[in-house]
Amino acid sequence: MTTDEATVETVRPLSQHDQGETYVTPAAPTSVMPIHAPRQPRRWKRLLLISLAALAAVLGLIFGLPRAVYAWNHVSTDDAIANGHVTYISSRVSGLAEEVLVDDNQFVEAGAPILRIDRLPYQLAADQRSAELSRAKLAVAEKFAALDLAEAQLNRVRSEVRSKIADLRGAWYLIATVQDFVKYETAALQSDVAKLRQNEATLRLAREEFDRVERLGPQSVSQEDIDQRRSALQVAQAEVSSAQASVQQTRALLGLPPDPKNPGTVPADVGQTFNGTQYALSTFLGSFAQLGLNFDSMTLPKLAELNERFSSLDFQTVIENSPAVKAAQAQVESARAALGGDQFDRSHPELQPEIIQAQKALEQALLQLGYTEIVAPLSGYISRRSVNPGALVSIGQPLLTIRPLSDVWIDADFKETQLADLRIGQKVDIFVDAYPNRIFHGRVAGFSPGTGAVTSLLPPENATGNFVKVVQRLPVRIELTEPNPSDTPLFAGLSVDPEVDIRSQPEGPDAGRRLLSAATAAGAPIQ
């Protein structure tokens, strides 16, 4: 074979379909193909490739190694959203909505009015309760006046009883006076009887002397002596008559019948039976009966026993046990009972039950009146407004909601395979899709007591025999460690990507724990 006719055999690489077969491509004639000298590879291309490979390796170490270390020390999830409290605003009273002062997405401060309900019916109720309070105060004032009147009546009755006691004492002193009079008249009777006996002896002597001179006659005795003896006899007779009259007078004063034979005889109970004694005793017993004392025991015939009973009386007890005083005291107690009995305090009439009841009713009416203006219980943004002016508002009806952006947290659902190194207090970097150039900072605040599947409305039933293991997710709460910024606010519901630094030192309450302590769970202040 000549050079011109020679052919160059070229063998192409074998593919999967060409294995075991050799394909020979006919070479072009030498007269057609140009003849060149073999080329030498260039060294600079090789050096460039080597440099590029080395540069790529260095850049990989510089940028890739930190990222690998970061990924090794952090646990992240994309199943996380921002969350926050929502307060549903409803009315405590029913009525017609007059003004709605806020709208959706509007910020309100705590205490700012957001809705006003027609207050006229509640104002009328408050006025009625105010009138009832005034009426209750008047009723209490009347009860106070009734109590004052009853106490004055009691004092008056006590004064009357004291006056009756004074009359009783006067009656007793009258009895004593009568007894003294009886004693005096008894002594006077004996004196008169003695004087009568003396006058009777004088009369007998005068009679004997007159008879003697009369027998002698004028021959022996002068007429003058006879006349003197007759005159002495007449005087003696007159004195006897006078003494007899005095005796009968004294007996009459003692209430004794005439007794010519024994004018000086006086019964032993003349002091008891004397009319004056009976009158004084009747007066005494009448006063005794008016004082409510035992009348029968006071009708004893012996004044000695009556004296003993009278001397043993406790007049203060007699006053308090008097029927009139008891009746007046009952009136006082009735008036006092109407004012609260033992709990009655004259210096604080406002503590009376009817006033307290009326006052509480008024306060309730004023409270209902105050509920006609609904104010924001906290600062936040309005959403879900569902009430307009003129609408009829019912008690408990949801009207709108308030979401405070100052209290926002992250609910992150971590796989159960990521929980081994998670602890409360670990630092968290939070990346928000809405703000790609902003990193929020937080800390792990707590773990849910159950996975999302268990706490769902229809938890899975794994006892059916066709169980397929699925990696579960546990909600983990992450709280911000810095205030929610106003320029890039973290709204509830935004998607976030939290990355927990599992190598960081836990800080804050319950740091390093998985479960919150009792004090933290109860909301007690953390020292």
C-alpha positions as MATLAB code, in Angstrom:
seq = 'MTTDEATVETVRPLSQHDQGETYVTPAAPTSVMPIHAPRQPRRWKRLLLISLAALAAVLGLIFGLPRAVYAWNHVSTDDAIANGHVTYISSRVSGLAEEVLVDDNQFVEAGAPILRIDRLPYQLAADQRSAELSRAKLAVAEKFAALDLAEAQLNRVRSEVRSKIADLRGAWYLIATVQDFVKYETAALQSDVAKLRQNEATLRLAREEFDRVERLGPQSVSQEDIDQRRSALQVAQAEVSSAQASVQQTRALLGLPPDPKNPGTVPADVGQTFNGTQYALSTFLGSFAQLGLNFDSMTLPKLAELNERFSSLDFQTVIENSPAVKAAQAQVESARAALGGDQFDRSHPELQPEIIQAQKALEQALLQLGYTEIVAPLSGYISRRSVNPGALVSIGQPLLTIRPLSDVWIDADFKETQLADLRIGQKVDIFVDAYPNRIFHGRVAGFSPGTGAVTSLLPPENATGNFVKVVQRLPVRIELTEPNPSDTPLFAGLSVDPEVDIRSQPEGPDAGRRLLSAATAAGAPIQ';
ca = [
       0.000    0.000    0.000;
       1.412    3.309   -1.062;
       1.389    6.447    0.945;
      -1.125    8.104   -1.304;
      -3.330    5.173   -1.125;
      -2.805    4.592    2.503;
      -5.678    5.099    4.807;
      -5.771    6.296    8.361;
      -7.871    4.185   10.674;
      -9.693    6.054   13.391;
     -11.310    4.200   16.280;
     -14.198    6.056   18.139;
     -15.051    5.256   21.711;
     -17.501    2.481   22.363;
     -20.915    3.324   23.685;
     -23.222    1.010   25.640;
     -24.763   -0.118   22.382;
     -21.449   -0.580   20.534;
     -19.647   -2.831   22.977;
     -17.909   -5.715   21.226;
     -17.902   -4.018   17.807;
     -15.070   -2.055   16.100;
     -15.829    0.643   13.640;
     -13.115    1.730   11.194;
     -13.497    5.010    9.468;
     -11.766    5.230    6.127;
      -9.005    7.793    6.114;
      -8.876   10.566    3.620;
      -6.325   10.382    0.846;
      -3.021   11.909    1.585;
      -3.402   14.093   -1.353;
      -6.393   15.701    0.298;
      -5.316   15.963    4.022;
      -2.601   18.481    4.794;
       0.488   17.259    6.423;
       1.374   19.085    9.726;
       3.922   18.503   12.386;
       2.545   17.128   15.722;
       1.513   19.912   18.192;
       2.924   20.191   21.707;
       0.436   20.930   24.611;
       0.679   24.379   26.073;
       1.853   24.602   29.760;
      -0.046   27.767   30.629;
      -3.445   26.121   30.162;
      -2.505   23.390   32.540;
      -1.305   25.892   35.106;
      -4.541   27.872   34.714;
      -6.656   24.799   35.354;
      -4.619   23.923   38.393;
      -4.909   27.469   39.729;
      -8.643   27.517   39.210;
      -9.008   24.212   41.004;
      -6.883   25.463   43.907;
      -8.879   28.714   44.068;
     -12.113   26.780   44.124;
     -10.808   24.634   46.953;
      -9.713   27.701   48.956;
     -13.036   29.459   48.410;
     -14.819   26.281   49.440;
     -12.821   26.205   52.666;
     -13.385   29.894   53.328;
     -17.124   30.019   52.661;
     -18.293   26.466   52.862;
     -16.581   25.408   56.077;
     -18.196   28.135   58.265;
     -21.531   27.332   56.732;
     -21.023   23.681   57.461;
     -19.994   24.491   61.029;
     -23.040   26.783   61.368;
     -25.324   24.058   60.104;
     -23.696   21.591   62.519;
     -24.351   23.888   65.519;
     -27.865   25.006   64.570;
     -31.240   23.317   64.290;
     -33.784   24.949   62.000;
     -37.232   24.375   60.589;
     -39.326   26.049   57.929;
     -42.570   24.969   59.596;
     -42.916   28.056   61.799;
     -45.104   31.141   61.931;
     -45.294   34.263   64.012;
     -48.167   34.286   66.480;
     -49.662   36.673   69.006;
     -52.561   37.150   71.351;
     -55.882   38.268   69.964;
     -58.516   39.955   72.143;
     -62.130   39.642   71.069;
     -64.120   42.730   72.017;
     -67.771   42.240   72.940;
     -70.367   44.284   74.780;
     -71.474   43.793   78.377;
     -74.828   45.437   77.681;
     -77.275   45.252   74.825;
     -78.483   48.212   72.848;
     -78.269   50.191   69.648;
     -74.778   51.046   68.406;
     -74.591   54.838   68.064;
     -70.925   55.381   67.157;
     -68.147   53.111   65.940;
     -64.949   55.080   66.478;
     -62.388   52.690   64.933;
     -61.871   50.776   61.734;
     -59.838   47.766   60.619;
     -56.028   48.074   60.784;
     -56.294   51.165   63.001;
     -54.042   51.401   66.044;
     -55.727   52.240   69.340;
     -54.258   53.037   72.715;
     -55.443   51.270   75.842;
     -58.442   53.105   77.311;
     -59.429   54.816   74.075;
     -63.178   54.625   73.253;
     -63.964   52.365   70.312;
     -67.769   52.006   70.424;
     -70.711   53.839   71.995;
     -74.105   52.256   72.650;
     -77.356   54.182   73.202;
     -77.127   55.228   76.859;
     -80.622   56.686   77.366;
     -82.278   53.494   78.751;
     -79.394   52.963   81.150;
     -79.420   56.638   82.178;
     -83.110   56.329   83.056;
     -82.385   53.178   85.073;
     -79.592   54.980   86.925;
     -81.920   57.916   87.718;
     -84.523   55.488   89.044;
     -81.956   53.780   91.264;
     -80.844   57.196   92.519;
     -84.435   58.003   93.487;
     -84.701   54.655   95.268;
     -81.527   55.475   97.184;
     -83.021   58.801   98.295;
     -86.192   56.997   99.350;
     -84.145   54.487  101.333;
     -82.308   57.309  103.080;
     -85.636   58.917  104.005;
     -86.895   55.575  105.325;
     -83.778   55.207  107.445;
     -84.199   58.760  108.708;
     -87.777   57.888  109.714;
     -86.510   54.830  111.545;
     -83.966   56.988  113.348;
     -86.760   59.372  114.339;
     -88.867   56.431  115.525;
     -85.939   55.197  117.584;
     -85.431   58.647  119.112;
     -89.124   58.838  119.897;
     -89.101   55.382  121.497;
     -86.048   56.272  123.582;
     -87.689   59.522  124.677;
     -90.834   57.573  125.558;
     -88.717   55.127  127.543;
     -87.084   57.955  129.467;
     -90.501   59.507  130.117;
     -91.899   56.205  131.372;
     -88.896   55.707  133.598;
     -89.484   59.176  135.017;
     -93.096   58.271  135.651;
     -92.035   55.064  137.365;
     -89.597   57.006  139.498;
     -92.460   59.358  140.358;
     -94.588   56.353  141.339;
     -91.727   55.054  143.443;
     -91.636   58.458  145.104;
     -95.403   58.161  145.680;
     -94.792   54.694  147.069;
     -92.240   56.041  149.456;
     -94.610   58.860  150.372;
     -97.340   56.305  151.051;
     -94.970   54.358  153.216;
     -93.983   57.449  155.120;
     -97.688   58.209  155.490;
     -98.166   54.779  157.023;
     -95.282   55.460  159.361;
     -96.783   58.848  160.201;
    -100.166   57.283  160.869;
     -98.531   54.687  163.066;
     -96.815   57.440  164.998;
    -100.151   59.209  165.278;
    -101.794   56.033  166.578;
     -99.039   55.646  169.113;
     -99.400   59.271  170.131;
    -103.164   59.048  170.416;
    -102.895   55.803  172.324;
    -100.564   57.505  174.788;
    -102.905   60.523  174.865;
    -105.812   58.174  175.630;
    -103.960   56.713  178.547;
    -103.144   60.232  179.712;
    -106.760   61.270  179.398;
    -107.889   58.162  181.258;
    -105.408   58.923  184.038;
    -106.618   62.511  184.179;
    -110.190   61.191  184.246;
    -109.335   58.969  187.187;
    -107.719   61.887  188.899;
    -110.741   64.107  188.272;
    -113.062   61.368  189.470;
    -111.037   61.142  192.726;
    -111.201   64.911  193.066;
    -114.943   64.736  192.463;
    -115.388   62.113  195.174;
    -113.399   64.221  197.597;
    -115.367   67.335  196.725;
    -118.611   65.394  197.082;
    -117.598   64.066  200.526;
    -116.571   67.512  201.754;
    -119.799   69.026  200.470;
    -121.839   66.295  202.113;
    -119.984   66.829  205.364;
    -120.609   70.556  205.543;
    -124.151   70.043  204.427;
    -124.807   67.641  207.344;
    -123.322   70.058  209.822;
    -125.679   72.710  208.696;
    -125.481   76.454  209.067;
    -125.180   76.165  212.828;
    -121.667   74.657  212.560;
    -120.393   75.838  209.145;
    -120.736   79.200  207.622;
    -122.734   79.673  204.536;
    -119.595   80.744  202.802;
    -117.909   77.377  203.419;
    -120.993   75.613  202.210;
    -120.969   77.629  199.012;
    -117.265   76.973  198.503;
    -117.746   73.244  198.932;
    -120.685   73.319  196.494;
    -118.629   75.251  193.980;
    -115.676   72.831  194.335;
    -118.076   69.932  193.802;
    -119.456   71.481  190.668;
    -115.919   72.155  189.352;
    -114.936   68.591  190.099;
    -118.022   67.327  188.268;
    -117.210   69.564  185.302;
    -113.623   68.363  185.195;
    -114.756   64.729  185.284;
    -117.144   65.387  182.405;
    -114.370   67.162  180.502;
    -111.939   64.289  181.103;
    -114.579   61.803  179.998;
    -115.143   63.820  176.822;
    -111.390   63.945  176.172;
    -111.146   60.186  176.608;
    -114.041   59.566  174.219;
    -112.543   62.030  171.741;
    -109.231   60.228  171.809;
    -110.945   56.889  171.386;
    -112.883   58.310  168.502;
    -109.629   59.516  166.900;
    -108.301   55.989  167.243;
    -111.455   54.629  165.695;
    -112.518   52.929  168.926;
    -116.106   52.763  170.133;
    -117.064   54.407  173.456;
    -116.313   52.229  176.464;
    -117.445   53.953  179.713;
    -116.442   51.025  181.835;
    -112.914   50.584  180.416;
    -112.128   53.751  178.530;
    -108.416   53.054  178.542;
    -108.691   49.646  176.880;
    -107.014   49.688  173.420;
    -106.881   46.658  171.058;
    -103.415   45.329  170.211;
    -103.964   45.748  166.413;
    -105.222   49.304  166.641;
    -102.254   50.394  164.501;
    -103.336   47.991  161.720;
    -107.073   48.625  161.951;
    -106.866   52.391  162.299;
    -108.669   54.094  159.418;
    -105.717   56.310  158.623;
    -103.519   53.245  158.480;
    -105.924   51.526  156.113;
    -106.040   54.602  153.858;
    -102.262   54.972  153.807;
    -101.885   51.246  153.216;
    -104.360   51.377  150.321;
    -102.404   54.234  148.761;
     -99.185   52.306  149.248;
    -100.553   49.109  147.741;
    -101.992   51.048  144.789;
     -98.585   52.502  144.012;
     -97.093   49.056  144.462;
     -99.520   47.582  141.971;
     -98.757   50.310  139.418;
     -95.112   49.298  139.603;
     -95.994   45.754  138.599;
     -95.110   44.235  141.938;
     -96.912   41.307  143.548;
    -100.051   42.851  145.015;
    -101.116   39.769  146.976;
     -97.883   39.580  148.854;
     -98.322   43.216  149.772;
    -101.748   42.704  151.401;
    -100.325   40.995  154.444;
    -102.106   42.185  157.597;
     -98.898   42.654  159.511;
     -97.136   45.907  158.920;
     -93.871   44.392  160.142;
     -93.761   42.030  157.193;
     -94.704   44.870  154.863;
     -91.911   46.949  156.307;
     -89.441   44.116  155.771;
     -90.549   43.662  152.171;
     -90.416   47.368  151.432;
     -86.942   47.707  152.948;
     -85.597   44.889  150.730;
     -86.730   46.408  147.413;
     -84.121   47.279  144.722;
     -85.757   50.296  143.177;
     -83.557   50.201  140.041;
     -84.750   46.675  139.402;
     -88.296   47.804  140.148;
     -87.943   50.530  137.517;
     -86.637   48.175  134.819;
     -89.238   45.497  135.578;
     -92.127   47.915  135.563;
     -94.731   46.991  132.875;
     -94.680   50.500  131.437;
     -90.889   50.506  131.239;
     -90.898   47.046  129.646;
     -93.413   48.171  127.040;
     -91.359   51.279  126.256;
     -88.184   49.185  126.155;
     -89.885   46.824  123.689;
     -90.658   49.807  121.471;
     -87.024   50.857  121.617;
     -85.836   47.360  120.765;
     -88.306   47.175  117.885;
     -87.071   50.478  116.493;
     -83.472   49.376  117.006;
     -84.158   46.021  115.323;
     -85.531   47.869  112.310;
     -82.135   49.583  112.116;
     -80.079   46.402  112.392;
     -80.251   45.407  116.048;
     -76.860   44.798  117.635;
     -75.095   45.883  114.419;
     -76.804   49.256  114.527;
     -74.392   52.187  114.437;
     -75.994   55.592  114.789;
     -72.853   57.356  113.554;
     -72.943   55.480  110.215;
     -76.475   55.541  108.793;
     -75.059   54.688  105.378;
     -74.420   51.157  106.640;
     -78.118   50.387  106.918;
     -79.124   47.371  104.769;
     -81.720   49.221  102.708;
     -79.298   52.053  101.990;
     -76.565   49.588  101.092;
     -78.961   47.695   98.824;
     -80.124   50.881   97.113;
     -76.523   52.105   96.856;
     -75.403   48.840   95.253;
     -78.347   48.967   92.855;
     -77.339   52.501   91.891;
     -73.726   51.436   91.435;
     -74.886   48.543   89.258;
     -76.987   50.914   87.159;
     -74.072   53.337   86.832;
     -71.829   50.431   85.924;
     -74.251   49.381   83.199;
     -74.355   52.998   82.058;
     -70.570   53.058   81.890;
     -70.586   49.897   79.787;
     -72.384   51.796   77.034;
     -68.978   53.172   76.053;
     -66.607   50.348   75.137;
     -62.935   51.230   75.489;
     -59.882   49.372   74.309;
     -58.590   47.104   77.086;
     -55.089   47.168   75.601;
     -53.100   48.845   72.881;
     -53.100   47.171   69.494;
     -54.461   47.070   65.973;
     -58.132   46.659   65.091;
     -59.231   43.752   62.919;
     -62.415   41.852   62.080;
     -64.738   44.777   62.700;
     -68.275   43.457   62.327;
     -70.443   46.244   63.778;
     -71.741   49.444   62.232;
     -73.735   52.377   63.621;
     -77.395   51.499   63.972;
     -76.784   47.800   64.534;
     -78.383   46.107   67.545;
     -75.636   44.880   69.846;
     -76.205   41.855   72.098;
     -74.376   40.892   75.253;
     -71.316   38.793   74.428;
     -71.585   39.396   70.684;
     -68.088   39.580   69.065;
     -67.743   43.054   67.593;
     -64.071   43.315   66.657;
     -60.646   42.110   67.694;
     -57.471   43.805   68.880;
     -54.059   42.349   68.180;
     -51.153   43.845   70.129;
     -47.915   43.631   68.168;
     -45.896   44.226   71.319;
     -46.474   40.610   72.409;
     -45.503   38.396   69.492;
     -43.811   35.000   69.580;
     -42.892   32.205   67.210;
     -44.618   28.814   67.061;
     -42.051   26.514   65.450;
     -42.809   22.858   64.725;
     -39.557   20.909   65.045;
     -39.179   17.293   64.036;
     -38.898   14.913   66.928;
     -35.432   13.980   65.618;
     -34.338   17.604   66.201;
     -35.364   17.860   69.871;
     -32.395   16.077   71.453;
     -30.273   19.212   71.838;
     -33.019   21.829   72.237;
     -33.296   23.522   75.654;
     -35.147   26.497   77.096;
     -33.065   29.655   76.937;
     -31.035   28.820   73.820;
     -30.503   31.672   71.383;
     -32.478   31.713   68.163;
     -31.884   33.612   64.900;
     -35.196   34.271   63.173;
     -35.374   34.825   59.422;
     -38.619   36.256   58.070;
     -39.652   35.875   54.454;
     -41.213   39.345   54.501;
     -37.912   40.962   55.537;
     -35.104   39.058   53.806;
     -32.455   41.531   54.982;
     -33.482   41.518   58.644;
     -32.582   38.983   61.344;
     -34.684   38.855   64.500;
     -33.286   37.493   67.728;
     -35.065   35.357   70.289;
     -34.795   32.493   72.745;
     -36.464   29.140   73.210;
     -39.310   29.798   75.706;
     -40.970   26.415   76.104;
     -42.086   23.110   74.652;
     -45.621   21.969   73.968;
     -46.769   19.031   76.152;
     -47.940   17.163   73.033;
     -47.264   16.931   69.330;
     -49.488   18.522   66.760;
     -51.028   15.172   65.824;
     -52.092   14.395   69.402;
     -53.517   17.873   70.057;
     -55.439   17.988   66.780;
     -59.209   17.723   66.603;
     -59.044   14.177   65.227;
     -55.892   12.506   66.589;
     -54.629    9.530   64.593;
     -55.668    6.027   65.621;
     -52.592    3.802   65.270;
     -54.141    0.585   66.585;
     -55.803   -0.352   63.299;
     -53.014   -2.642   62.066;
     -51.897   -0.529   59.107;
     -49.520    1.704   61.012;
     -46.969    3.726   59.031;
     -44.407    5.555   61.087;
     -44.344    9.257   60.364;
     -41.895   11.666   61.904;
     -43.913   13.815   64.319;
     -43.456   17.508   64.983;
     -43.560   19.175   68.421;
     -44.553   22.842   68.728;
     -41.773   24.881   70.348;
     -42.402   28.435   71.500;
     -39.776   31.053   70.728;
     -40.017   34.524   72.253;
     -38.325   37.657   71.009;
     -35.494   39.042   73.097;
     -35.879   42.492   71.605;
     -38.913   44.741   71.080;
     -40.940   44.198   67.948;
     -39.590   46.945   65.643;
     -42.063   49.416   64.188;
     -40.274   49.710   60.836;
     -40.243   45.947   60.228;
     -42.998   44.666   62.505;
     -43.392   40.950   62.959;
     -47.073   40.385   62.149;
     -48.933   37.363   63.422;
     -49.110   34.656   60.779;
     -45.888   35.528   58.898;
     -43.736   32.598   57.823;
     -40.383   32.487   59.563;
     -37.344   30.243   59.619;
     -35.946   29.965   63.138;
     -32.434   28.625   63.625;
     -31.612   27.531   67.177;
     -27.992   27.742   68.300;
     -27.753   24.464   70.220;
     -24.207   25.288   71.324;
     -25.166   28.606   72.953;
     -25.387   28.980   76.715;
     -29.083   28.978   77.805;
     -30.172   32.188   79.504;
     -33.250   33.530   81.220;
     -35.968   31.810   83.269;
     -35.775   28.003   83.389;
     -32.569   28.095   81.330;
     -31.388   24.632   80.347;
     -34.721   22.948   81.143;
     -37.263   21.357   78.861;
     -40.333   22.113   80.967;
     -41.332   25.370   82.639;
     -41.206   25.448   86.417;
     -44.393   25.858   88.470;
     -43.605   29.490   89.301;
     -43.051   30.388   85.652;
     -46.099   28.479   84.473;
     -48.278   30.230   87.071;
     -47.070   33.630   85.936;
     -45.231   34.403   89.180;
     -42.590   37.108   88.906;
     -39.147   35.813   88.093;
     -36.482   36.864   90.540;
];
